[in-house]
Amino acid sequence: MRTHLALSCLVFLCLVLGGVAGGAGKVPRKNFYKRTSCPNAEQLIRDITWSKARNDATLGAKLLRVHYHDCFVRGCDASILLDKVGTDDSEKEARPNLSLGGFDVIDDIKRQVEAKCPGIVSCADILALAARDAVSFPFKTLMWEVETGRKDGNVSLASEVNGNLPSPFSDFATLKQIFANKRLNVDDLVALSGAHTIGVAHCGAFSRRLFNFTGKGDMDPSLNATYAESLKRSCTNLNNIVEMDPLSSTSFDSNYFNILLNQNKGLFQSDAALLTDTNSVNVVKKLQKNKDFFFEFARSMMKMGAIQVLTGNDGEIRKNCRVKN
């Protein structure tokens, strides 16, 4: 595990985050549930999440990815958690979401929260908080602020995933446009790509770069050749998995930016795309230090967490995160 950020950095980060605005939408406020009949909701969610993260070093990557996939489709409304009903596939059934994990953890958190505070805490807030808490567990401090008060959506369609969710095959122009559609900028694009410092990926998500980049049985020349050969040995089957950040897949740090910029070891085409734009490259350079990455990631996560949120009379508080009330 790489060196965690110093206490002074933590204090600085927390102070600054207190003044960051939501940006891409309007989440009601911090500590929303302290003003309701469930004042200990956030602490309860944190305690449960940390107890699970203690036994599963991959939990942060899993829940962060679910939260990300949720927010880019219909906003942060927990639509990703809904199971299929009838003949229309839900978001879960869309191809980019088939490898998501951690749904059982959200289910368990929801059951325990409902037992304490029935009908009060939304699945959307539980997902946002649990994703933050799971990533934060190794640091024993909260890595970004989560404003709460979201409601849960009641529509989930697999057909809405493509075109809204960024793809590992995307070029820079496509990525920039998708993020702009959500009122996120290049700084956010690069910072949030840093989430690839934790977790794993199936070989099918990047195999074209190894075996058939231009349709002629060639390799992507922008990929580190030695790294590519290592990946080929690991990818004898497209369902095999590899670390997105080699030798560092459970350590949340800025190593992703270092290997991307200095070693051309960005796993996905979308990672390599960050080096094809001058503004993006400048941000990559800036985020090579943990202190800068943590600060910018925290700010971008707050903006992402505010995308198209449902509040007030919109949406509902699901009793079960998998089904509408």
PAKE-472216 format. One record per residue (C-alpha): x, y, z; residue number from 1; residue in one letter. Coordinates in steps of 0.02 Angstrom, whole numbers, plus 32768, in hexadecimal, padded with zeros to 4 digits. Layout:
BEGIN
X:X; Y:Y; Z:Z; i:NUM; aa:A
...
! end
This chain:
BEGIN
X:8000; Y:8000; Z:8000; i:1; aa:M
X:8047; Y:80A9; Z:7FD0; i:2; aa:R
X:8059; Y:8134; Z:8050; i:3; aa:T
X:7FB3; Y:817F; Z:807E; i:4; aa:H
X:7F9B; Y:823A; Z:807B; i:5; aa:L
X:7FDE; Y:829A; Z:810E; i:6; aa:A
X:7F6F; Y:82DD; Z:8198; i:7; aa:L
X:7F8C; Y:8390; Z:8161; i:8; aa:S
X:7F4E; Y:8363; Z:80B3; i:9; aa:C
X:7EB3; Y:8311; Z:80FC; i:10; aa:L
X:7E88; Y:83AB; Z:8161; i:11; aa:V
X:7EA3; Y:841B; Z:80C9; i:12; aa:F
X:7E38; Y:83AA; Z:805D; i:13; aa:L
X:7DA8; Y:83A7; Z:80D8; i:14; aa:C
X:7DAB; Y:8462; Z:80F0; i:15; aa:L
X:7DA7; Y:8486; Z:8036; i:16; aa:V
X:7D20; Y:8406; Z:8012; i:17; aa:L
X:7CAD; Y:845B; Z:808B; i:18; aa:G
X:7C9E; Y:84E9; Z:800E; i:19; aa:G
X:7C8F; Y:8489; Z:7F6B; i:20; aa:V
X:7BEA; Y:849E; Z:7F11; i:21; aa:A
X:7B8A; Y:840E; Z:7EC2; i:22; aa:G
X:7BA3; Y:8452; Z:7E12; i:23; aa:G
X:7B46; Y:83D9; Z:7DA1; i:24; aa:A
X:7A9F; Y:83DC; Z:7DF6; i:25; aa:G
X:7A59; Y:8404; Z:7EA2; i:26; aa:K
X:7A6A; Y:838C; Z:7F33; i:27; aa:V
X:7A10; Y:83D3; Z:7FCB; i:28; aa:P
X:7A98; Y:83E0; Z:8050; i:29; aa:R
X:7B17; Y:838B; Z:80BC; i:30; aa:K
X:7AD9; Y:8323; Z:814E; i:31; aa:N
X:7A2A; Y:831C; Z:8106; i:32; aa:F
X:79F4; Y:828D; Z:8176; i:33; aa:Y
X:7A29; Y:82E2; Z:8217; i:34; aa:K
X:7993; Y:8353; Z:81F9; i:35; aa:R
X:791E; Y:82BF; Z:81E4; i:36; aa:T
X:78EA; Y:822C; Z:824F; i:37; aa:S
X:798B; Y:81CF; Z:8223; i:38; aa:C
X:7A17; Y:823B; Z:8268; i:39; aa:P
X:7A94; Y:81AB; Z:8271; i:40; aa:N
X:7A79; Y:816D; Z:81C0; i:41; aa:A
X:7B23; Y:81A0; Z:817A; i:42; aa:E
X:7B81; Y:8157; Z:820E; i:43; aa:Q
X:7B20; Y:80B4; Z:81FF; i:44; aa:L
X:7B45; Y:80A7; Z:8145; i:45; aa:I
X:7BFC; Y:80CB; Z:8166; i:46; aa:R
X:7C09; Y:8049; Z:81F0; i:47; aa:D
X:7BBA; Y:7FC2; Z:8184; i:48; aa:I
X:7C21; Y:7FEE; Z:80EC; i:49; aa:T
X:7CC4; Y:7FF2; Z:814D; i:50; aa:W
X:7C9F; Y:7F4A; Z:819D; i:51; aa:S
X:7C88; Y:7F00; Z:80EF; i:52; aa:K
X:7D1E; Y:7F5A; Z:80A5; i:53; aa:A
X:7D8A; Y:7F13; Z:8130; i:54; aa:R
X:7D70; Y:7E66; Z:80E4; i:55; aa:N
X:7D6A; Y:7E9A; Z:802C; i:56; aa:D
X:7DF4; Y:7F08; Z:7FE9; i:57; aa:A
X:7D99; Y:7F13; Z:7F41; i:58; aa:T
X:7CFA; Y:7F60; Z:7F88; i:59; aa:L
X:7D2E; Y:8014; Z:7F68; i:60; aa:G
X:7D49; Y:7FF4; Z:7EB0; i:61; aa:A
X:7CA5; Y:7F95; Z:7EA0; i:62; aa:K
X:7C35; Y:8016; Z:7EF2; i:63; aa:L
X:7C8E; Y:80AA; Z:7EA2; i:64; aa:L
X:7C6E; Y:805D; Z:7DF7; i:65; aa:R
X:7BB6; Y:803D; Z:7E1D; i:66; aa:V
X:7BA0; Y:80F1; Z:7E58; i:67; aa:H
X:7BF7; Y:8132; Z:7DBB; i:68; aa:Y
X:7B8E; Y:80C5; Z:7D47; i:69; aa:H
X:7AF1; Y:80FD; Z:7DA1; i:70; aa:D
X:7B11; Y:81B8; Z:7D98; i:71; aa:C
X:7B36; Y:81BD; Z:7CDD; i:72; aa:F
X:7A8E; Y:816F; Z:7CB1; i:73; aa:V
X:79F5; Y:81D1; Z:7CEE; i:74; aa:R
X:7A5F; Y:8222; Z:7D74; i:75; aa:G
X:7A87; Y:81E5; Z:7E24; i:76; aa:C
X:79DD; Y:8196; Z:7E45; i:77; aa:D
X:7A0C; Y:80E0; Z:7E6A; i:78; aa:A
X:79BE; Y:80A8; Z:7DC6; i:79; aa:S
X:7A53; Y:8034; Z:7DB1; i:80; aa:I
X:7A15; Y:7FD0; Z:7E47; i:81; aa:L
X:7969; Y:7FA6; Z:7DFE; i:82; aa:L
X:794D; Y:7EF4; Z:7DC1; i:83; aa:D
X:78F9; Y:7ECD; Z:7D1D; i:84; aa:K
X:783C; Y:7ECE; Z:7D1D; i:85; aa:V
X:77DB; Y:7E86; Z:7C8B; i:86; aa:G
X:782D; Y:7E84; Z:7BE0; i:87; aa:T
X:7893; Y:7F24; Z:7BE8; i:88; aa:D
X:7945; Y:7F09; Z:7C22; i:89; aa:D
X:797E; Y:7F7A; Z:7CB1; i:90; aa:S
X:7A24; Y:7FD4; Z:7CB4; i:91; aa:E
X:7A71; Y:7F3E; Z:7D0A; i:92; aa:K
X:7A55; Y:7ED7; Z:7C6D; i:93; aa:E
X:7AB3; Y:7F50; Z:7BFC; i:94; aa:A
X:7B59; Y:7F07; Z:7BC4; i:95; aa:R
X:7BC9; Y:7F89; Z:7C1A; i:96; aa:P
X:7B73; Y:7F61; Z:7CBF; i:97; aa:N
X:7B79; Y:7EA4; Z:7CBC; i:98; aa:L
X:7C1E; Y:7EA1; Z:7D1A; i:99; aa:S
X:7BE7; Y:7F16; Z:7DA6; i:100; aa:L
X:7BEF; Y:7ED3; Z:7E57; i:101; aa:G
X:7BC1; Y:7F06; Z:7F07; i:102; aa:G
X:7B03; Y:7F05; Z:7EF3; i:103; aa:F
X:7AF5; Y:7E8B; Z:7F85; i:104; aa:D
X:7B53; Y:7F06; Z:7FF4; i:105; aa:V
X:7AD9; Y:7F92; Z:7FCA; i:106; aa:I
X:7A48; Y:7F1A; Z:7FEC; i:107; aa:D
X:7A8D; Y:7EF0; Z:8098; i:108; aa:D
X:7AAC; Y:7FA6; Z:80C4; i:109; aa:I
X:79FC; Y:7FD2; Z:808F; i:110; aa:K
X:79B1; Y:7F47; Z:80F9; i:111; aa:R
X:7A0D; Y:7F82; Z:8194; i:112; aa:Q
X:79E3; Y:8039; Z:8176; i:113; aa:V
X:792B; Y:800F; Z:8159; i:114; aa:E
X:7929; Y:7FAF; Z:81FD; i:115; aa:A
X:7961; Y:804D; Z:8257; i:116; aa:K
X:790A; Y:80D2; Z:81EE; i:117; aa:C
X:7882; Y:808B; Z:817C; i:118; aa:P
X:785A; Y:80F0; Z:80E1; i:119; aa:G
X:78D6; Y:817C; Z:8104; i:120; aa:I
X:797C; Y:815D; Z:80AB; i:121; aa:V
X:7981; Y:814C; Z:7FEF; i:122; aa:S
X:79E1; Y:80C6; Z:7F91; i:123; aa:C
X:7A32; Y:8150; Z:7F2B; i:124; aa:A
X:7A7C; Y:819D; Z:7FC9; i:125; aa:D
X:7AB0; Y:80F3; Z:800D; i:126; aa:I
X:7B0E; Y:80CE; Z:7F6B; i:127; aa:L
X:7B64; Y:8178; Z:7F6A; i:128; aa:A
X:7B96; Y:816B; Z:8021; i:129; aa:L
X:7BCC; Y:80B4; Z:801A; i:130; aa:A
X:7C39; Y:80D4; Z:7F80; i:131; aa:A
X:7C90; Y:8162; Z:7FDB; i:132; aa:R
X:7CA0; Y:80FF; Z:807C; i:133; aa:D
X:7CE6; Y:8063; Z:8029; i:134; aa:A
X:7D6E; Y:80C6; Z:7FD0; i:135; aa:V
X:7D91; Y:8126; Z:8070; i:136; aa:S
X:7DA4; Y:808D; Z:80E0; i:137; aa:F
X:7E62; Y:8076; Z:80CD; i:138; aa:P
X:7E7D; Y:812E; Z:80FB; i:139; aa:F
X:7E06; Y:812A; Z:8191; i:140; aa:K
X:7DC7; Y:81D5; Z:815E; i:141; aa:T
X:7D47; Y:820F; Z:80DE; i:142; aa:L
X:7D95; Y:8234; Z:8036; i:143; aa:M
X:7D0A; Y:82A4; Z:7FF3; i:144; aa:W
X:7C6A; Y:82F5; Z:802D; i:145; aa:E
X:7BC3; Y:82A6; Z:7FFE; i:146; aa:V
X:7B2D; Y:8317; Z:8002; i:147; aa:E
X:7A8B; Y:82BA; Z:801F; i:148; aa:T
X:79D1; Y:82C8; Z:8002; i:149; aa:G
X:79C3; Y:826D; Z:7F5B; i:150; aa:R
X:7926; Y:820D; Z:7F2E; i:151; aa:K
X:7923; Y:8168; Z:7ED0; i:152; aa:D
X:78EC; Y:815F; Z:7E1B; i:153; aa:G
X:786F; Y:80DF; Z:7DDC; i:154; aa:N
X:78AB; Y:80CA; Z:7D28; i:155; aa:V
X:793D; Y:805C; Z:7CF4; i:156; aa:S
X:7959; Y:8030; Z:7C3D; i:157; aa:L
X:79ED; Y:7FD7; Z:7BF0; i:158; aa:A
X:79CB; Y:8036; Z:7B4F; i:159; aa:S
X:7A00; Y:80D9; Z:7BA3; i:160; aa:E
X:7AAD; Y:809F; Z:7BD5; i:161; aa:V
X:7B08; Y:80AA; Z:7B2F; i:162; aa:N
X:7B2A; Y:815F; Z:7B02; i:163; aa:G
X:7B1F; Y:8198; Z:7BB6; i:164; aa:N
X:7BA1; Y:812C; Z:7C0A; i:165; aa:L
X:7C56; Y:814B; Z:7BD5; i:166; aa:P
X:7CA5; Y:80B4; Z:7B81; i:167; aa:S
X:7D55; Y:806B; Z:7B96; i:168; aa:P
X:7D5F; Y:8074; Z:7AD8; i:169; aa:F
X:7D38; Y:812F; Z:7ACD; i:170; aa:S
X:7DAC; Y:81B1; Z:7A81; i:171; aa:D
X:7DC9; Y:8258; Z:7AD6; i:172; aa:F
X:7D47; Y:82BA; Z:7A72; i:173; aa:A
X:7CC0; Y:823C; Z:7AA1; i:174; aa:T
X:7CF1; Y:823B; Z:7B58; i:175; aa:L
X:7CF4; Y:82F8; Z:7B60; i:176; aa:K
X:7C46; Y:8304; Z:7B13; i:177; aa:Q
X:7BF9; Y:8281; Z:7B85; i:178; aa:I
X:7C3F; Y:82D9; Z:7C1D; i:179; aa:F
X:7C08; Y:8383; Z:7BDB; i:180; aa:A
X:7B58; Y:833D; Z:7BC8; i:181; aa:N
X:7B5B; Y:8322; Z:7C85; i:182; aa:K
X:7BA5; Y:83D0; Z:7CA5; i:183; aa:R
X:7C4F; Y:8386; Z:7CCD; i:184; aa:L
X:7CEE; Y:83CD; Z:7C82; i:185; aa:N
X:7D99; Y:838D; Z:7C4E; i:186; aa:V
X:7DDA; Y:839F; Z:7D00; i:187; aa:D
X:7D4E; Y:832D; Z:7D3A; i:188; aa:D
X:7D6B; Y:82B2; Z:7CAC; i:189; aa:L
X:7E22; Y:829C; Z:7CDA; i:190; aa:V
X:7E07; Y:829B; Z:7D97; i:191; aa:A
X:7D7C; Y:821A; Z:7D8E; i:192; aa:L
X:7DE3; Y:81AF; Z:7D18; i:193; aa:S
X:7E59; Y:81A1; Z:7DAC; i:194; aa:G
X:7DDC; Y:8127; Z:7DF7; i:195; aa:A
X:7E33; Y:80A8; Z:7D87; i:196; aa:H
X:7EBC; Y:80A4; Z:7E0A; i:197; aa:T
X:7E53; Y:801F; Z:7E62; i:198; aa:I
X:7DF7; Y:7F88; Z:7E21; i:199; aa:G
X:7E06; Y:7F0C; Z:7D93; i:200; aa:V
X:7DC7; Y:7EFC; Z:7CE1; i:201; aa:A
X:7D96; Y:7E6E; Z:7C6E; i:202; aa:H
X:7E0A; Y:7E51; Z:7BDC; i:203; aa:C
X:7D7B; Y:7E6C; Z:7B63; i:204; aa:G
X:7D78; Y:7F24; Z:7B91; i:205; aa:A
X:7E24; Y:7F44; Z:7B46; i:206; aa:F
X:7E54; Y:7EA9; Z:7ADF; i:207; aa:S
X:7E46; Y:7F05; Z:7A3A; i:208; aa:R
X:7EDB; Y:7F70; Z:7A6E; i:209; aa:R
X:7F40; Y:7ED0; Z:7A80; i:210; aa:L
X:7F0C; Y:7E65; Z:79EE; i:211; aa:F
X:7EB0; Y:7EC5; Z:7967; i:212; aa:N
X:7EBB; Y:7F81; Z:797F; i:213; aa:F
X:7E9F; Y:7FB7; Z:78CB; i:214; aa:T
X:7E53; Y:7F15; Z:788C; i:215; aa:G
X:7EF9; Y:7ED2; Z:784D; i:216; aa:K
X:7F2C; Y:7E67; Z:78E0; i:217; aa:G
X:7F97; Y:7EF2; Z:7926; i:218; aa:D
X:7FB2; Y:7F41; Z:79D1; i:219; aa:M
X:7F8C; Y:7FF3; Z:7A08; i:220; aa:D
X:8034; Y:804C; Z:79F4; i:221; aa:P
X:800A; Y:80C5; Z:7A81; i:222; aa:S
X:800D; Y:8035; Z:7AFE; i:223; aa:L
X:80AF; Y:8008; Z:7B57; i:224; aa:N
X:80F0; Y:7F71; Z:7AF5; i:225; aa:A
X:8131; Y:7F12; Z:7B8D; i:226; aa:T
X:808F; Y:7F32; Z:7BEA; i:227; aa:Y
X:802D; Y:7EFA; Z:7B51; i:228; aa:A
X:808A; Y:7E54; Z:7B49; i:229; aa:E
X:8065; Y:7E37; Z:7C01; i:230; aa:S
X:7FAD; Y:7E5B; Z:7BE2; i:231; aa:L
X:7FAA; Y:7DE2; Z:7B50; i:232; aa:K
X:7FE8; Y:7D57; Z:7BC2; i:233; aa:R
X:7F5F; Y:7D80; Z:7C3E; i:234; aa:S
X:7ED6; Y:7D8C; Z:7BBA; i:235; aa:C
X:7ECF; Y:7CDE; Z:7B70; i:236; aa:T
X:7E15; Y:7CEC; Z:7B94; i:237; aa:N
X:7DAF; Y:7D8C; Z:7B80; i:238; aa:L
X:7D5A; Y:7D69; Z:7C27; i:239; aa:N
X:7E00; Y:7D6C; Z:7C84; i:240; aa:N
X:7E1F; Y:7E03; Z:7CF2; i:241; aa:I
X:7EB7; Y:7E71; Z:7D0F; i:242; aa:V
X:7EDE; Y:7F02; Z:7D82; i:243; aa:E
X:7EB6; Y:7FAC; Z:7D38; i:244; aa:M
X:7F4A; Y:7FF6; Z:7D96; i:245; aa:D
X:7FD3; Y:7F71; Z:7D91; i:246; aa:P
X:800B; Y:7F37; Z:7E3F; i:247; aa:L
X:7FA0; Y:7FBF; Z:7E8F; i:248; aa:S
X:7EEB; Y:7F8C; Z:7E72; i:249; aa:S
X:7EB6; Y:7F9A; Z:7F28; i:250; aa:T
X:7F16; Y:8039; Z:7F50; i:251; aa:S
X:7EB9; Y:80DA; Z:7F31; i:252; aa:F
X:7F42; Y:8153; Z:7EFC; i:253; aa:D
X:7F87; Y:81B9; Z:7E6C; i:254; aa:S
X:7FEC; Y:812B; Z:7E21; i:255; aa:N
X:7F71; Y:8120; Z:7D8F; i:256; aa:Y
X:7FAB; Y:81C9; Z:7D4F; i:257; aa:F
X:8063; Y:819D; Z:7D62; i:258; aa:N
X:805A; Y:80FC; Z:7CFE; i:259; aa:I
X:7FE8; Y:814E; Z:7C7E; i:260; aa:L
X:805A; Y:81E1; Z:7C5C; i:261; aa:L
X:8106; Y:8197; Z:7C78; i:262; aa:N
X:80F0; Y:80E1; Z:7C44; i:263; aa:Q
X:805C; Y:80DE; Z:7BCA; i:264; aa:N
X:8006; Y:805D; Z:7C35; i:265; aa:K
X:7F55; Y:809E; Z:7C2C; i:266; aa:G
X:7EEF; Y:7FFE; Z:7C18; i:267; aa:L
X:7E5C; Y:803F; Z:7BB4; i:268; aa:F
X:7E55; Y:80A1; Z:7B14; i:269; aa:Q
X:7DF9; Y:8125; Z:7B79; i:270; aa:S
X:7E8F; Y:8131; Z:7BEE; i:271; aa:D
X:7F09; Y:8149; Z:7B5E; i:272; aa:A
X:7E92; Y:81CB; Z:7B15; i:273; aa:A
X:7EB9; Y:823F; Z:7BA7; i:274; aa:L
X:7F66; Y:8256; Z:7B5C; i:275; aa:L
X:7F23; Y:8291; Z:7AB3; i:276; aa:T
X:7EE7; Y:833C; Z:7AEF; i:277; aa:D
X:7F58; Y:83C7; Z:7B30; i:278; aa:T
X:7EE2; Y:8400; Z:7BB9; i:279; aa:N
X:7EC5; Y:834F; Z:7BF3; i:280; aa:S
X:7F80; Y:832A; Z:7BF7; i:281; aa:V
X:7F9B; Y:83C2; Z:7C65; i:282; aa:N
X:7F1B; Y:8380; Z:7CE1; i:283; aa:V
X:7F6A; Y:82D3; Z:7CDE; i:284; aa:V
X:8011; Y:8322; Z:7D0A; i:285; aa:K
X:7FC2; Y:8384; Z:7D97; i:286; aa:K
X:7F72; Y:82EB; Z:7DE5; i:287; aa:L
X:8012; Y:8285; Z:7DF3; i:288; aa:Q
X:801D; Y:82B3; Z:7EAB; i:289; aa:K
X:7FA6; Y:8263; Z:7F28; i:290; aa:N
X:7F7B; Y:830A; Z:7F77; i:291; aa:K
X:7F42; Y:8356; Z:7ED3; i:292; aa:D
X:7EE8; Y:82BA; Z:7E98; i:293; aa:F
X:7E86; Y:82A6; Z:7F3A; i:294; aa:F
X:7E51; Y:835B; Z:7F38; i:295; aa:F
X:7E18; Y:835D; Z:7E82; i:296; aa:E
X:7DC7; Y:82B1; Z:7E8D; i:297; aa:F
X:7D63; Y:82E9; Z:7F25; i:298; aa:A
X:7D26; Y:8385; Z:7ECB; i:299; aa:R
X:7CF6; Y:8323; Z:7E2F; i:300; aa:S
X:7C9D; Y:829C; Z:7E94; i:301; aa:M
X:7C31; Y:8322; Z:7EE4; i:302; aa:M
X:7C05; Y:8365; Z:7E38; i:303; aa:K
X:7BE1; Y:82B7; Z:7DF4; i:304; aa:M
X:7B77; Y:828F; Z:7E8B; i:305; aa:G
X:7B07; Y:8322; Z:7E62; i:306; aa:A
X:7ADC; Y:82EE; Z:7DB0; i:307; aa:I
X:7A20; Y:82F6; Z:7D8F; i:308; aa:Q
X:79F2; Y:82CC; Z:7E42; i:309; aa:V
X:793B; Y:82B4; Z:7E72; i:310; aa:L
X:7901; Y:8315; Z:7F09; i:311; aa:T
X:7862; Y:834F; Z:7F5D; i:312; aa:G
X:77C8; Y:8305; Z:7F0B; i:313; aa:N
X:782C; Y:82B3; Z:7E80; i:314; aa:D
X:7858; Y:81FC; Z:7E96; i:315; aa:G
X:783B; Y:8191; Z:7F30; i:316; aa:E
X:7893; Y:813D; Z:7FC1; i:317; aa:I
X:7899; Y:8085; Z:7F90; i:318; aa:R
X:787C; Y:8003; Z:8016; i:319; aa:K
X:78E3; Y:7F89; Z:7FB0; i:320; aa:N
X:796A; Y:7FCE; Z:7F3F; i:321; aa:C
X:7948; Y:7F4B; Z:7EB9; i:322; aa:R
X:7890; Y:7F74; Z:7E9D; i:323; aa:V
X:781C; Y:8009; Z:7E95; i:324; aa:K
X:77A4; Y:801F; Z:7F26; i:325; aa:N
! end
